[in-house]
Amino acid sequence: MKNYTALKAKLESKLQSLLEREGDIENVLGDPGNSDWEENALEMENDETWLGIGELTKNEVHQIRQALDRIEHGKYGVCGKCGKDIPSERLELLPWTTSCVSCS
């Protein structure tokens, strides 16, 4: 089993950052809004953008948690399709990836 200590730390740091972002997004979306209807309409438009960012963030959090789980269970760095090792260069760029370049 390869040593993925540095990548695990990178994933954990990214996860922490994303969880903080999720909290910030929830705070923005939880704001009751403005009493001025024009201002409130603009804020609602912005909420749609925040919702999209929130969904992307949740997806990335999920991928990182799965990667950390694969590290924990010794399945990290192996392509889920062909079973070959994923090159370390690819893991450095996309540490949550589940496939090698050939299978992606």
KAMOVEN-V26681 format. One record per pair of residues at least 6 apart in sequence whose ideal C-beta (glycine too) atoms are under 8 Angstrom apart, sorted by sequence separation. I is the first residue (numbers start at 1). J is the second residue. D is the distance in whole Angstrom. If there is no record, write none. Layout:
{{I	J	D} {I	J	D}}
This chain:
{{34	40	5} {70	76	4} {78	84	7} {79	85	7} {91	97	7} {33	40	5} {70	77	8} {78	85	6} {79	86	6} {90	97	6} {97	104	7} {77	85	6} {78	86	7} {34	43	6} {67	76	7} {77	86	5} {33	43	6} {90	100	7} {33	44	8} {77	88	8} {86	97	6} {90	101	6} {31	43	8} {86	99	7} {87	100	7} {77	91	6} {86	100	5} {87	101	8} {85	100	8} {84	100	6} {82	99	8} {29	47	6} {80	98	4} {81	99	5} {82	100	7} {28	47	8} {79	98	7} {80	99	6} {81	100	8} {79	99	5} {82	102	7} {29	50	6} {79	100	4} {82	103	5} {28	50	5} {29	51	7} {81	103	4} {80	103	8} {79	103	5} {25	50	5} {29	54	7} {25	53	6} {26	54	8} {67	95	6} {70	98	8} {25	54	5} {67	96	4} {66	96	7} {64	95	8} {21	53	8} {22	54	7} {25	57	7} {64	96	5} {66	98	8} {63	96	4} {22	57	5} {21	57	5} {22	58	7} {60	96	8} {18	57	5} {22	61	7} {18	60	6} {19	61	7} {18	61	5} {14	60	8} {15	61	6} {18	64	7} {15	64	5} {14	64	6} {15	65	7} {11	64	5} {15	68	7} {11	67	6} {12	68	7} {11	68	6} {8	68	7} {11	71	8} {8	71	5} {7	71	8} {4	71	5} {7	76	8} {4	76	6} {1	74	5} {4	77	7} {2	77	6} {14	95	8} {7	91	6} {11	95	5} {7	92	7} {10	95	6} {11	96	7} {4	91	8} {7	95	5}}
